[in-house]
Amino acid sequence: MPQEYKELRSQALQYLSISDPAEKCRAVSGLREAYLAGSVALDSGILLSSDGLEIPGRPDRPELVNPGLVKRRSMATVEGRAVLIHALAHIEFNAINLALDAIWRFRDMPQAYYEDWLKVAAEEAYHYDLLNRHLQSQGYAYGDFPAHNSLWEMVEKTTDSILARMALVPRTMESRGLDALPPIQEKLEQAHDQEAVRLLQIILNDEVGHVEIGNRWFNYECQKLGLDPIDAYAQLVKQYEAPKLRGPFNYAARKAAGFTEAELAALDIHSDIAN
């Protein structure tokens, strides 16, 4: 094999283990550019191992704590807004890792699957950079505040099943962002942080596409396995003890992300039960 040969899934695994956020973002952006330029190949069937690698690579800070210990502060203060932006930057950093994990971990998927998740990884890196730069403009940096690890914990729970991964990470954990971002934008608007409002609109627009990718590949797997998507989803939520989604929901964004009317109706039913 030529020394200059690079393979997409192998590279994704290597970049997943990078701990420095800035280095990881540069590597991921470069990987997508190289793939689109034809200098990185795809071997969807290659068997890879993460032995000897730190998965995922992450910096020493922020300190990871129980979600209940991540304090909320008033957005009337610069520090309070920084805490919020820091939390969102942490989500985006974890989202880079989950996209890279989706690329390397699951074999023998169609080429479009890997290209979709490579796009997600690059866009999440862009989102992280946007938020971290805004955080720095306020006198803070990623790592300055505690954060929780709920998103990655669900990634770890679903390493054995691509069906569960697509169901419970993009279309459950990440879909919560579709509901949460507009109210956050309203609060930032009231605090006169127009730049943060603008950045979150960029992120919201892209996240609709990311959730749609999760929906598409979840439905692909359901069709392949002869499963009803609504029944399969309900079973996976129970089996993997996924968090119950609570309203209010951003129906327009969820519909744009590929949720059917039946799925949105089921969402309402389960939310009522949870409440």
Protein Blocks (a to p, Z undefined) as FASTA:
>chain_A
ZZklccfklmmmmmmmpmblklmmmmmmmmmmmmmnopaccdfkbccdfehiacddddfb
dcdddfklmccddfkbmklmmmmmmmmmmmmmmmmmmmmmmmmmpghiafklmmmmmmmm
mmmmmmmmmmmmmmmmnopaehjaccdfklmmmmmmmmmbmklmmmmmmmmmmmmmmmmm
mmmmmmmmmnopaklmmmmmmmmmmmmmmmmmmmmmmmmmmmmnopafklmmmmmmmmno
pacddddddfklmmmnopafklmmmmmmmmmmmZZ
